[in-house]
Amino acid sequence: MELVRAASLTGYFAVAEELGLNTPRLLRNAGLSRSSMSNPEQMLPARAVVDLLESSAAASGCLTLGLRMADRRQLSDIGMVSLLIVHQPTLGEALDVLSEYRNRINSNLTLQIERHERDVFLREHFALTPPIYTRQVSDLALAVLYKTCRAIMPDNWRPQCVCFSYQRPGPVDRRLYDTLFDCALHFGSDFDGIVIDANDLDSVNPRFDAALASHARELVAGALTPETRTVAEEVEQSIRILMPAGRASIGEVAHALGSNVRTLQRRLEREGFAFSDLLDRVRVQQVSQHFAARHLRLTDVAHLLGYSSLASFSTWYRNRFNRTPSAGRREVQSGTAGASVGH
């Protein structure tokens, strides 16, 4: 089941009160209750959490609801794992810990670290099947990731930029972005994420203490066990990385995972999956996000999903959703924030 910690909603009630929202009604409509959120370690249905944030943003007309929640966050809100993260010797190792324990924080949120020569792209991907609109959750996750990096790096450190796939907000909302991120911002980007210098991953954490790091590891190990990724999860992660370059074939994925095609097929079969099913699932998860980016043409979306031509993408989309890509994009951009792309 798709679950997230109740701690993911930290700050929601304070923001909702500021915005004058009818929280009992919104909670009831999302299938949640205030009591179910009282324990930060309580696991909640991910779709209900997404629905609560998106419906709250729609009801208030506030597109920065997720960012307002993030502005109230501390690294400690991640839970016990924050002890381990903050005492890692480098940013790269801290991000590795964040990935290692991701299922204990949010099983639907994956962190991709993509190296491109001197630049590194940090992307967080919120995956639900079928997908739903997740702007507030994505903004919240991105802001928390930024604050996590800031907590580990020297006080004067800033990333190269933070990127958003949607268009530049108006002047009133923009003030919150500038305050929260305090660095270069790029809107209308091809992705949501943070761009840092490759050397930043090896930069020494000024707060690192070897004794405290060892103690934190013992504490976390005694309470939590990092979830090992399944082969299917590893394949999906590789597909997300390779797909925009048109390289998400089973051969390329097998090579990226240090395997060969036949071995990878057998390992997937043991878990009850076929490569084609995983490729289709990733495309279904990502297509709505690309449709929401108004600056992307349908040809651009086709390429980002690994298709060499718009015709091939259109054929897949019509067969998958029984409507044209143009109709699907209009539905996503029509303001029906909670609408699912698929059935």
Long-range contacts (C-beta under 8 A, 24 or more apart in sequence): 1-45, 2-45, 2-46, 2-47, 2-107, 2-108, 2-128, 3-43, 3-44, 3-45, 3-46, 3-107, 3-108, 4-43, 4-44, 4-46, 4-49, 4-106, 4-107, 4-108, 4-109, 5-40, 5-41, 5-42, 5-43, 5-44, 5-79, 5-104, 5-105, 5-106, 6-36, 6-37, 6-38, 6-39, 6-40, 6-41, 6-42, 6-43, 6-44, 7-40, 7-41, 7-77, 7-78, 7-79, 8-44, 8-49, 8-106, 8-140, 9-37, 9-44, 9-49, 9-52, 9-69, 10-40, 10-69, 10-72, 10-73, 10-77, 11-68, 11-69, 11-70, 11-71, 11-72, 11-73, 12-37, 12-52, 12-53, 12-56, 12-69, 14-72, 15-65, 15-68, 15-69, 15-72, 16-56, 18-68, 19-56, 19-60, 19-62, 19-65, 20-60, 21-56, 21-59, 21-60, 22-59, 26-52, 26-55, 26-56, 26-59, 27-52, 29-55, 30-55, 40-77, 40-79, 41-79, 46-106, 46-107, 46-108, 46-128, 47-128, 47-132, 49-137, 50-126, 50-128, 50-132, 50-133, 50-134, 50-136, 50-137, 50-338, 51-132, 51-338, 53-136, 53-137, 53-140, 54-132, 54-133, 54-134, 54-135, 54-136, 54-137, 54-337, 54-338, 55-337, 55-338, 56-136, 57-135, 57-136, 57-337, 58-335, 58-337, 58-338, 63-135, 63-169, 63-173, 64-139, 64-169, 64-173, 64-176, 64-177, 65-136, 66-135, 66-136, 66-137, 66-138, 66-139, 66-140, 66-143, 67-139, 67-140, 67-143, 67-176, 67-177, 67-180, 68-176, 69-140, 70-139, 70-140, 70-143, 70-144, 70-147, 70-180, 71-143, 71-176, 71-179, 71-180, 73-143, 73-144, 73-147, 75-147, 75-148, 75-151, 77-144, 78-105, 78-144, 78-148, 79-104, 79-105, 80-219, 80-220, 80-223, 80-224, 81-105, 81-220, 81-224, 83-216, 83-219, 83-220, 84-213, 84-216, 84-217, 84-219, 84-220, 85-148, 85-152, 86-151, 86-152, 86-205, 86-207, 87-205, 87-207, 87-208, 87-209, 87-212, 87-213, 87-216, 88-152, 88-205, 88-208, 88-213, 89-204, 89-205, 89-208, 89-210, 89-213, 90-201, 90-202, 90-203, 90-204, 90-205, 90-208, 91-149, 91-152, 91-153, 91-196, 91-200, 91-201, 91-202, 91-203, 91-205, 92-201, 92-202, 94-148, 94-152, 94-205, 95-122, 95-201, 98-148, 100-226, 101-220, 101-224, 101-226, 101-227, 102-227, 103-226, 103-227, 104-224, 104-226, 104-227, 106-141, 107-227, 109-141, 110-237, 110-240, 111-145, 112-237, 112-240, 112-241, 113-201, 114-241, 115-198, 117-198, 118-197, 118-198, 119-160, 119-195, 119-196, 119-197, 119-198, 120-195, 120-196, 120-197, 120-198, 120-200, 120-201, 121-191, 121-193, 121-194, 121-195, 122-149, 122-193, 122-194, 122-195, 122-196, 123-191, 123-192, 123-193, 124-192, 124-193, 125-240, 125-285, 127-236, 127-282, 127-285, 128-285, 129-281, 129-284, 129-285, 130-284, 130-340, 130-341, 130-342, 130-343, 131-284, 131-285, 131-286, 131-287, 131-288, 131-289, 131-340, 131-341, 131-342, 132-288, 132-338, 132-339, 132-340, 132-341, 133-288, 133-292, 133-332, 133-336, 133-337, 133-338, 133-339, 134-289, 135-166, 135-292, 135-337, 138-192, 139-164, 142-192, 142-193, 142-194, 143-180, 143-181, 145-194, 146-180, 146-181, 146-194, 149-194, 149-196, 152-205, 152-207, 153-200, 153-203, 153-205, 154-203, 154-206, 157-200, 157-203, 158-182, 158-183, 158-184, 159-183, 159-194, 159-195, 159-196, 159-200, 160-184, 160-195, 160-196, 160-197, 161-185, 161-186, 161-194, 161-195, 162-186, 162-193, 162-194, 162-195, 163-187, 163-189, 163-190, 163-191, 163-192, 163-193, 163-194, 163-195, 164-188, 164-189, 164-192, 165-189, 165-190, 165-191, 165-192, 165-289, 165-292, 165-293, 166-292, 166-293, 166-294, 167-294, 167-295, 188-293, 188-295, 190-244, 190-293, 190-296, 190-300, 190-304, 230-271, 231-264, 231-267, 231-268, 231-270, 231-271, 231-273, 232-268, 232-271, 232-273, 232-278, 235-264, 235-268, 235-273, 235-275, 235-278, 236-278, 236-281, 236-282, 239-278, 239-279, 239-282, 240-282, 240-286, 242-306, 243-282, 243-283, 243-286, 243-304, 243-305, 243-306, 244-303, 244-304, 244-306, 246-303, 246-306, 246-308, 247-306, 248-279, 248-282, 248-306, 250-275, 279-306, 280-320, 283-316, 284-320, 284-341, 284-342, 287-317, 287-328, 287-341, 288-332, 288-341, 291-325, 291-328, 291-329, 291-332, 291-333, 291-341, 292-332, 292-333, 294-333, 298-325, 298-326, 298-329, 301-325, 301-329
